[in-house]
């Protein structure tokens, strides 16, 4: 049986989204690094299976949550949409 049209376009879940507030760019970098370090402790399978994305609240308020403002903790210099798939 073919999948419904919306299922072909909708991203797979789960994923973790962290919204950061009360910090500047340096603080965001520090928190992304801390999240990456913490997630690495759970093992490579966890990071491969569960996308972890981070965005500052100021960017969400300015551009909206669907904008490419989310930074994957595995590649923090990249900015993607929250529906980004590897």
Secondary structure, DSSP 8 states (H G I E B T S, - for coil): ----HHHHHS--S-EEEEEE-S--HHHHHHHHHHHHHHHHTT-HHHHHHSEEEEEEHHHHHHH-TTSS-BEETTSTT--B-TT---
